[in-house]
Amino acid sequence: MDPSALNSPELQQFLSQEKERAMLNEVVAKLTSSCWDKCVTGTPGSKFSSSESSCLSHCAQRYMEMSAIIMKRFQGMH
């Protein structure tokens, strides 16, 4: 492989996209784990109860709102 190819804009863009994808996957995994632990009691059946479904929805929304606030603060620090 040509070493100059490592600095190509296409490769840099690809790496940036992969990093964003990895970060998104990590956020989803944390969200799933924390909201599941908070909202799902016992072993779920074929579907969630209405209270579990409502809890999961609110938990996910709050988590995403907090993530956005944290990201804005982090970006403002640079």
LINMO-V338663 format. One line per field, one symbol per residue. phi: phi as a letter, one per 20 degrees, with the letter a starting at -180 (. if undefined). psi: psi as a letter, one per 40 degrees, with the letter a starting at -180 (. if undefined). A space follows every 50 residues. Layout:
# LINMO-V338663
phi->???
psi->???
This chain:
# LINMO-V338663
phi->.fgfffdfgfffffffffffffffffffffggffffffdedmefefbfff fffffffffffffffffffffffffffe
psi->hhddddeidddddddddddddddddddddddddddddddhhahiaeiiid ddddddddddddddddddddddddddd.
